[in-house]
């Protein structure tokens, strides 16, 4: 159980760390005019779109299972 909890916690810390790093890299306040030239590690728009599609599909499948 500790191993499973450690893996979940590690994944959350990794995602949180990458998000903070990306938000600092693209912030014009943090980097001035250079912020337009730096690239993020994760394309958060694509990740959000994929996450929303996954949630919608899971909801549709749950509705199918629950209606039977």
Z-matrix of the N, CA and C atoms (Angstrom, degrees):
N
C 1 1.451
C 2 1.529 1 110.57
N 3 1.327 2 115.95 1 -38.79
C 4 1.469 3 118.57 2 178.49
C 5 1.515 4 111.89 3 -63.86
N 6 1.334 5 115.90 4 -37.76
C 7 1.461 6 120.01 5 179.92
C 8 1.525 7 110.25 6 -64.13
N 9 1.321 8 116.42 7 -45.49
C 10 1.457 9 120.75 8 179.25
C 11 1.529 10 110.57 9 -61.75
N 12 1.317 11 116.72 10 -45.16
C 13 1.466 12 120.91 11 178.01
C 14 1.527 13 110.60 12 -61.95
N 15 1.331 14 116.91 13 -40.00
C 16 1.463 15 120.83 14 178.77
C 17 1.517 16 112.36 15 -64.68
N 18 1.328 17 116.89 16 -38.44
C 19 1.467 18 119.56 17 178.38
C 20 1.522 19 111.02 18 -67.40
N 21 1.328 20 117.50 19 -41.61
C 22 1.465 21 121.05 20 178.40
C 23 1.526 22 110.32 21 -64.22
N 24 1.330 23 116.33 22 -46.16
C 25 1.462 24 120.59 23 179.58
C 26 1.522 25 111.03 24 -62.83
N 27 1.328 26 117.37 25 -41.04
C 28 1.465 27 121.08 26 178.21
C 29 1.517 28 112.38 27 -63.14
N 30 1.332 29 116.78 28 -41.43
C 31 1.464 30 120.31 29 178.44
C 32 1.526 31 110.96 30 -64.65
N 33 1.329 32 116.51 31 -41.98
C 34 1.470 33 119.70 32 178.44
C 35 1.527 34 111.61 33 -64.96
N 36 1.323 35 116.66 34 -40.66
C 37 1.468 36 119.53 35 177.83
C 38 1.525 37 111.21 36 -65.66
N 39 1.331 38 117.46 37 -38.56
C 40 1.457 39 120.87 38 178.33
C 41 1.521 40 110.89 39 -63.64
N 42 1.319 41 116.99 40 -48.15
C 43 1.464 42 120.52 41 179.91
C 44 1.523 43 110.74 42 -63.15
N 45 1.326 44 116.66 43 -42.44
C 46 1.466 45 120.11 44 178.05
C 47 1.520 46 112.08 45 -63.22
N 48 1.320 47 116.49 46 -41.92
C 49 1.468 48 120.40 47 179.00
C 50 1.517 49 112.57 48 -64.11
N 51 1.328 50 117.04 49 -42.68
C 52 1.464 51 120.80 50 178.54
C 53 1.520 52 110.40 51 -65.47
N 54 1.330 53 116.93 52 -39.56
C 55 1.463 54 119.88 53 178.97
C 56 1.534 55 111.10 54 -63.35
N 57 1.323 56 116.54 55 -44.47
C 58 1.467 57 120.12 56 179.01
C 59 1.522 58 110.15 57 -64.02
N 60 1.330 59 117.68 58 -43.71
C 61 1.467 60 121.37 59 178.96
C 62 1.527 61 110.53 60 -60.54
N 63 1.346 62 116.40 61 -46.79
C 64 1.460 63 119.99 62 -179.81
C 65 1.520 64 111.91 63 -64.16
N 66 1.326 65 117.15 64 -40.06
C 67 1.456 66 118.92 65 -179.12
C 68 1.530 67 111.26 66 -67.78
N 69 1.302 68 118.12 67 -30.97
C 70 1.466 69 120.61 68 176.74
C 71 1.527 70 110.83 69 -75.85
N 72 1.320 71 118.00 70 -33.79
C 73 1.456 72 121.16 71 -179.66
C 74 1.517 73 112.12 72 -69.45
N 75 1.313 74 118.12 73 -34.85
C 76 1.455 75 120.52 74 -175.24
C 77 1.517 76 113.16 75 -98.03
N 78 1.315 77 117.04 76 0.32
C 79 1.455 78 120.08 77 -179.10
C 80 1.522 79 110.02 78 -78.92
N 81 1.318 80 116.33 79 125.75
C 82 1.471 81 119.30 80 178.02
C 83 1.518 82 110.64 81 -70.14
N 84 1.329 83 117.18 82 -23.28
C 85 1.456 84 120.41 83 177.39
C 86 1.522 85 109.97 84 -70.48
N 87 1.333 86 116.43 85 -39.74
C 88 1.460 87 120.94 86 -177.23
C 89 1.514 88 112.19 87 -75.43
N 90 1.337 89 118.33 88 -35.14
C 91 1.457 90 120.48 89 -171.66
C 92 1.523 91 115.22 90 -123.26
N 93 1.290 92 119.77 91 1.71
C 94 1.460 93 121.65 92 179.22
C 95 1.513 94 112.05 93 67.59
N 96 1.332 95 116.61 94 -140.32
C 97 1.465 96 121.79 95 -176.37
C 98 1.526 97 112.42 96 -71.37
N 99 1.308 98 118.27 97 -20.06
C 100 1.463 99 121.89 98 -177.77
C 101 1.527 100 111.20 99 -71.18
N 102 1.326 101 117.78 100 -16.80
C 103 1.462 102 121.54 101 -176.08
C 104 1.526 103 112.06 102 -59.53
N 105 1.298 104 119.14 103 -29.13
C 106 1.461 105 120.84 104 179.76
C 107 1.518 106 111.94 105 -69.19
N 108 1.317 107 118.51 106 -26.21
C 109 1.458 108 122.13 107 -176.30
C 110 1.521 109 113.36 108 -89.60
N 111 1.318 110 118.56 109 -18.95
C 112 1.458 111 119.77 110 -177.69
C 113 1.515 112 110.25 111 -81.36
N 114 1.333 113 115.44 112 148.02
C 115 1.462 114 120.73 113 -179.67
C 116 1.515 115 109.67 114 -107.81
N 117 1.317 116 115.71 115 148.11
C 118 1.459 117 120.29 116 178.29
C 119 1.526 118 110.00 117 -85.22
N 120 1.312 119 116.15 118 161.48
C 121 1.454 120 121.15 119 176.83
C 122 1.521 121 109.87 120 -74.64
N 123 1.317 122 116.29 121 -42.24
C 124 1.467 123 122.32 122 -176.74
C 125 1.518 124 109.01 123 -117.18
N 126 1.321 125 116.51 124 136.60
C 127 1.450 126 120.90 125 173.71
C 128 1.529 127 106.56 126 -84.20
N 129 1.327 128 116.50 127 95.12
C 130 1.459 129 121.86 128 -170.96
C 131 1.516 130 112.70 129 -67.58
N 132 1.328 131 118.75 130 -27.03
C 133 1.464 132 120.74 131 176.83
C 134 1.524 133 110.89 132 -65.57
N 135 1.323 134 115.99 133 -43.81
C 136 1.461 135 120.43 134 179.03
C 137 1.522 136 110.08 135 -68.20
N 138 1.324 137 117.39 136 -40.80
C 139 1.461 138 120.80 137 178.91
C 140 1.531 139 110.55 138 -62.36
N 141 1.320 140 118.02 139 -41.46
C 142 1.467 141 121.25 140 179.06
C 143 1.523 142 111.09 141 -66.27
N 144 1.330 143 117.34 142 -40.25
C 145 1.461 144 120.58 143 179.03
C 146 1.527 145 110.85 144 -64.88
N 147 1.340 146 116.88 145 -43.25
C 148 1.462 147 120.54 146 178.42
C 149 1.522 148 111.19 147 -65.62
N 150 1.328 149 117.78 148 -39.60
C 151 1.459 150 121.23 149 178.76
C 152 1.526 151 110.80 150 -63.52
N 153 1.331 152 116.18 151 -42.81
C 154 1.470 153 119.82 152 179.03
C 155 1.528 154 111.24 153 -65.49
N 156 1.340 155 117.23 154 -37.06
C 157 1.460 156 120.32 155 177.22
C 158 1.524 157 110.68 156 -66.32
N 159 1.317 158 117.47 157 -39.21
C 160 1.455 159 121.55 158 177.69
C 161 1.525 160 111.34 159 -64.33
N 162 1.331 161 116.43 160 -42.98
C 163 1.465 162 119.92 161 178.23
C 164 1.522 163 111.31 162 -63.96
N 165 1.325 164 117.80 163 -41.28
C 166 1.464 165 121.30 164 -179.73
C 167 1.528 166 110.39 165 -65.00
N 168 1.322 167 117.00 166 -42.47
C 169 1.463 168 119.94 167 179.63
C 170 1.526 169 110.79 168 -66.35
N 171 1.323 170 117.50 169 -41.60
C 172 1.466 171 120.53 170 178.09
C 173 1.523 172 110.48 171 -62.40
N 174 1.327 173 117.11 172 -39.29
C 175 1.463 174 120.82 173 178.42
C 176 1.532 175 110.89 174 -64.99
N 177 1.327 176 116.87 175 -42.88
C 178 1.461 177 120.56 176 178.50
C 179 1.528 178 110.99 177 -62.58
N 180 1.333 179 116.94 178 -44.03
C 181 1.459 180 120.20 179 179.78
C 182 1.528 181 110.89 180 -65.95
N 183 1.316 182 116.78 181 -39.37
C 184 1.468 183 120.07 182 178.40
C 185 1.526 184 110.53 183 -63.56
N 186 1.324 185 116.59 184 -39.33
C 187 1.465 186 120.75 185 178.89
C 188 1.528 187 109.93 186 -63.35
N 189 1.346 188 117.35 187 -40.73
C 190 1.460 189 121.01 188 178.00
C 191 1.529 190 111.07 189 -62.99
N 192 1.329 191 116.58 190 -44.96
C 193 1.465 192 120.92 191 -178.34
C 194 1.522 193 110.19 192 -68.03
N 195 1.308 194 117.61 193 -41.09
C 196 1.464 195 120.99 194 -176.65
C 197 1.526 196 111.82 195 -71.17
N 198 1.306 197 117.98 196 -25.99
C 199 1.467 198 119.97 197 -177.86
C 200 1.524 199 113.01 198 -78.71
N 201 1.320 200 117.35 199 -14.06
C 202 1.479 201 120.90 200 -179.33
C 203 1.491 202 112.46 201 -82.10
